[in-house]
Amino acid sequence: MKLVDPKIQNPALRLVGAQADKMNLECYVIGGWVRDLLLGRHSEDIDIVVVGSGISLAEAVAGQLRGAHLSVFKTYGTAQVKTRDIELEFVGARRESYRHDSRNPIVEDGTLEEDQNRRDFTINALAICLNSDRYGELLDPFGGIQDMADKIIRTPLDPDITFSDDPLRMMRAIRFATQLGFDIHPDTLDAIRRNAERINIITKERIADELNKIMLSPKPSIGWYLLDETGLLPLIFPEFAALKGIETVEGRGHKDVFRHTLQVLDNVAEVSDKLWLRWAALLHDIGKPKSKAWDNEAGWTFRNHNYIGAKMIPRIFKAMKLPQNEKMDYVIKLVDLHMRPINLIEDTVTDSAVRRLLFEAGDDIDDLMQLCHADITSRNQQKVERFHRNFELVSRKMRELEERDRIRNFQPPVKGEEIMQLLHLEPCAIVGELKTAVKDAILDGIIPNEYEPAKEYLLKLAKEKGLL
């Protein structure tokens, strides 16, 4: 079968084939680029497998491409040729064998057939020949075309061997199923269940990378349900697995927090592609198992679960090798604050409460409100509509106060240094107390967010405290 897709007429790919012909080498585009070409998806990674030296062909191609940058990785037998418009990865065809305690293969030179045998899934084993006499010829030894038509993820060879050799492939199977909206073949899914414990030899960094790709999928809940179904979830993220289940006392059960959380995640994914907002959605109720309690009058309660969850996040991020920086701080903030807008709509919406929320959320207030809208998952449609209407009232109040008082990310007009100068004070606790009092007065609407009223209020407080 020959392909006539315009994308394979790329001049750079034609050049690769021409250089391979000169060197008497077989070469093929293989893997994800071919898969995505046939699925109509954009793909930037072009992997080229050479029956022979991939590095030699890369060097020859780089010499013919204007502005090309060549990187050679002799340890791995690979090379990269990169221009402003294209990035090509070259590797020699190889066969692999594995030790039981490592996913790093023992690599030997091999044929194209052996190279395709080592691929993780049938849809990733497709190859297109670049040699001039066979240019565009598609090689599909494992029925990957049919599996794409059937929307199936399946291993080319025995799935138990595939996953035992490289357990990361279990995560990749789930990731591809989530990204593409495919099903995992029953035999392949059963093999993941049988080999789940093998995931323990994979580094946390590689697992985190796959989780982030799942999180950025159109409907990320698919991946998390598959992780649970296959037994991988408690091994890689036990705190999230702990959200599962419903406990009943006196005929009263609470919401299944696991299912609720994944609905919230999907709701966020429908309106935002921000990775760390999606992580905040996944973690917003992570503190509920630790805060769950039965109250004879109120029923099931989860008091302070937002605060408890926020305190859990640094340990979770560290264990999962997620970033320990401002991205984590952002997730902590949203988890900590996610109940505040809900409390506002249930109580009287005061200017003071809205100002304080604006101040604490800062530039993340819009993301927080998206999370709160997504958190409304009741089956009672009237309740859902009422909550959304009330959220709109809060949002309107926020816009009005922000326009008038400029509260978001504000700093008190009177700085600590000026307080010390005005009152002839050395650095001490009273300076911080006075600065906080001025800030609170602005947030409570006692004084406007302006310099002169703030200074007058400060001097009034100082007199009351006997500092003037």
N, C-alpha and C positions, 0 to 999 in steps of 0.2 A: 504494500500500500504506500503510495506517494502522496505527500501533502503539498498543496498549492497555496497555503496560507501566505499572505503578503509578509507576515512577520518573519518567516524563515528566509525571505529574500534580502534580509539585512546585509549590507555590504561587508560588515565586519565578519559575519558568519561565512559569507562567500570567500573572504580572504583566508579565514582559518582553513576551509576546505582546500583552497588552492595551495596553501603552504604545506598542508598534510600530504597532498598529492606529490609535491616536489620531493618530500622526504620519504615517500613510499610508506606512509602511516595511515592506518584506519582511524577516523575520529568521528565522534558523535556528540550531539547535544543530548543530555540525559537528565532525568529526574524532574524536579519541580517546575522548571521552565516549560518543559514539554507538557506536563500535566496542566499547567495553567493556560498554556496556549490552546489546548483542546477544550478547556472549560470556559474560555473567554475571559479569563482573569488576568490582571496585570501582574507581571513578575519581573523583578530586576535582576535576580540571581541566575546567571547563565553558566551552567556547569558543563564542561566539555571533557569527555573521557577519551583517552587516546590508547590504542593498542600499541604500546611502546612507551617512549618517554614523553610525558606531559610537559615537563619542564623544557625540553628541547623545542617542542612545538610552540610553547608560549614565548620563548626567546625569539624564535623566527617571526612570529606574528607581531610581537612588540616592535621589531625592527622595521616593519612595514606600515605600522599605524602611526600617523602623525600625532604627536603630543601624548603618546602612550607612556604609562608608567608601569614598569615591571617589578613585581615582588616575587622572590623565589623562597620557598620554604623547603629546603632540602631534607630536613628531618622527616617531613611528612610526604615528600615526593610530589608536592603541589606547587603551582605558580599562579599568580594573578596578573592579568593585563587590564589596566584601567585607563579609560579616557574620559573626557567630559561627558560623553554620550553613552558609554557602555562599559560594563564590567564583566570580564570573562575569567572563570576559574578553570584551570587545567589540572588534570590528574591522569596518571596512567591507569589503565584497566588493572584490576587487582582481585585477588581472592583473599578471604579473611578466615582466621580461626581465633577462638577465644579461650581464655582461662576462666574458670568458674568465679574467681574472686575479682574480676575486672571487666569493664566494658571496653577497654582499650584492646583492639584486635592485634593479632600477629598477622602482618600484611606481606603478601608475596605477589609478584607480577602474575597477571592472569589474562584470560580472554574476555571479550565483551560478554559472552554468556555467563562466565563466572562473576563478572562485575554486576550484571543484572541480578544474578542469584542472591547477592549479598544485600540487595536493596530492601528497605523495610516493608514497603507495601506495593501491590501490583500497580497502582496508579503512579508510583514513583519509579517504576522500572522501565518506563517507556523511553525509547531512544530514537533520535532522528539522525540519519547519516548525513555528513557534510562533504564527503568525497564527491568529486564532480560527476563521476559516472553513476552514482546512486543518490545524488543530492535530493533531500526531502523524503527519502525512504524511511518509513516508520517501522520500528521493530517492537513488537508487543508479545513477548514470550509467555506472559502469564494472564492474558485476558484483561489487561488494565482498561482497555477501551470499553469493554462490556461492563466492567465494574463501575466505571464512571457513569455509564448509561443507567445502571441499576442503583447508583449512589451507594456504593458499598466500599468499606475499608477492609482490606483482606491482605494477609501476608502472602508473599510468593511461595514460600516453602513452609515447612512445619512451624506453626506459630509458637509452640513451646520452645523450640530451638531459637527462633527469632528473638523472643522476649528474654529467654534465659541468657543468651549471648549478650544482648544489649538491652537492659531493662528500660532505658529511656524511651525505647520504641513504644512501650505501653502508654506513656504520656503523650507521645506523638500521635498515636492512633486516636486517642481521645481528643487531642487538639485538632487534628484534621477533621474528625467527625463534627466537631463544634464549628469550626470555620466554614466548612463546606456544606453543612446540613446533611451529611451522609450518615448511614447506619454502619455500625461495626458488625461484620459477619459473625454469626453465632459461634463458630469454631474459634475465631480470633478473640471474641469477647470472653469465652470460657477460658482460653489460654491466659488472658490477662488475670483473671481471677486466680488461676492456679499458680501464677508466677508473681503475684503482687508483692510478696515479701522481698523479692529480688530488687525492688526499688531502693532498698536500703544501701546498695552499693553506689548509687548515683549521687553526685554532689548536689547540695542544696541549691547552688547557683543555677545548675542546669534545670532542675525542677522548677525553680522560680521563673526562669525564662519561658518554659512551657506554660506555666500558670498565667503569666502575663499575656501570652498569645491567646489563651482561652478567654481571659478577661476582655480582650479587645475584639472578640468575635461578635457577630450581630446579635446572637442570643447566648450569652455566656453560661446561663443556667444549664444548658445541655451538657457542657463539660463537667460541671460540678456534680450533676446527677450521675453521670457515668463514672466519675471518680468514686462516688459512694457505692454505686452498684457493683463495681469491680473489687472493692475492698482496699483501694489505694488511699482513700480519703483519710481514715484514721492513722495511716502510716505517715502521711506527709503534712497533715493539718488537723491534729486531734482536737484542737479547740473548736474548730468548725463542725467536726463530726458530733461534738457534744451537744449541738443545738437540736439534734434530731429527737423526735418523739413527743408524745403528749402524756401528761400525768393527770389522773382524775381523782378528785376527792369530793365525796358527797354528790357525785353525779356531775361535778363541774370540772371541765377540762380547759386547759389553756391552748392558745394557738400553737401549731407546729412551727416553731421559730425557724427551723431549717427551711421549710417550704416558703414561709413568709419572706425570709431573707433573700432567697433566690428570685422571688417575684419582684422584690424591691430592686435587686440587681438588674433584672431585665427591664424594669420600668426606667431606670436610669440610663441603661444602654440605648433605649429608644430615643432619648433626647440629647445624649452627650457621649462623645468618644473619648473623654478624659479618663485615662487609666486610673489615676489615683482617686478620682471621684467614684469610680466603680469599686475600687477597693474599700472606700469609706462605706459604700452601700453594703458590701459583703460583710463588713465588720461592725456595722452600726448597732447590732444587738448581740455582739459577741460576749458581753457581760451578763446576759440574762441567766445562763445556768448558775452562775455564782450568786446572783441576787434573788433567785426564785424563792418565794415563801408563800405559805398558805395563811390567809387571814379569814377567820370565821365570818366576818362581815363583808369584807371586800372581795373575798375569793383569792385567786392567784394574783400575786403582786411581784413586780420586778423593780423595786425602788432603787434608785441610783444606778441602774444598769448602765446608763450612759457614762457616768463617772468611772465605774468599775471597768467597763470596756475600754475607755480611753487609757486607763492605767495598764491594761494588758497589752496594748499594741506595741510598745517598745520591745517587750520580750518576744512577742510573736514575730515582729519584723527581724529581730536578731536571729532567732532560730531558723527562719525561712530564708535568710540571706536577702531580705528586701532592704531597700536603701535606708540608712540611718541618718537622714538629713531632712531638709525642708519638706520633702515629699511625705515622710513619716509624720512630721509636725502637722502638716495639712490634714492628714487622715485623723490624727488624734483630735485636732480642733473640731472637725466635722462630727466625729463620733460623740465627743463631749457635748456639743451644742445641739445635737439633732432633736432633742426633746423640747428645746426652748420655744421654737415657733408653735409647736403643738400646744404647749402650756399657755402660750399667748392667746390662741384662738379659743381655748376653753375658759379663760378668764377674761375680765374686762381688759381691752387693749389700751393700756396707758401709754402716753408719750414717753414716760420715763423708761418703761420696760423695753419699748422699741428702740430707744436711743442706746440702751445698754447692749442689746443684741447687735445692733449695728456696730457699736464700738468693738465688741469682742470678736465678731466675725470678720470685720474689716473687709478687704477686697474679696473674701470668700463667701460673702453673704448670698450672692446669686446661686453659687453651687450648693450652699446649705439649703436654700429654699427648693432647689431642684430635688435634693435628697428627701426633703420633708414631703414634697408632693408625691414622690415615688413610694414613700413609706405608707401611703394610704392604700391598703389592700383588702379592705372589708368586702365580704360578699353582699353586704347591704348597699345597693347602689345609691339609695337616697342618702345614706350616711356619707358615702364617698363624695357625692356631689356637694353635700353641705360642708364637708371639710375643705374641699377645693375652693368653694366660695369664700369661706372664712379665711383661707390662706391668701386669697386675692385681696381681701380687706387689709390684712396685715401688710402685704406687699405694697399696697397703695399708701398706707400710713408710713411705711419705710421711705418710699420715694418722696413724700411730702416733707418729712422731717430731715431727710438727707439734703434736699434742695434748700431748706430753710436754715438748718443748723450745721451742715457740713460735719457730721459726726464721724463718718467712716474714716478710720485711721487717724483721728485727730489727736493732737498733743495739747495738753493744757496751755493756754496762752501765756501764763506766767511760768517760766522755767525755774528749776531748782536753784541755779546760780543766782538768778535775780532775787529769789526769796532770801537767800543768805545775805546778799548785799543790802536789801531793804531792811532786814531785821538784824543785821550785824551778827549773823550766826555762823558758826563753824559747821562742817558736815555733821549731821546728827539725825536721829530718828524723827524729830519734830519737823524737819524740812520735808521729809517724805509724807508725813501725816498731813501737812498743810497743802502740799501739791495734790494729794489724793482728795482732800476735802474740796478743792477747787474743781477738780475733775468731776466729782460726784454732784456738785452743785449744777454744773453744766448739763450732765446727763439727766438730772432730775428736773431740769427746766427752771431752776431757781434763778439762774443768770444766763444770758446768752453766751454763745461761744465767741466772745470778743475780748480783746485785751483790756480795755479800760474797766468794764464791769468786773472782769476776773481780778484785776488788781485791787479794785475797791473792796471786793468780797474778801480777798486775802488780808488786807489791812484791818478789816472789821474783825476777822477771826483772830488776828494777832493781838488786837486790843483785848478781846475777850479772854485770851489766854495769858494776858499780862506781859506780852512780849514787846509792847510799845508803851 
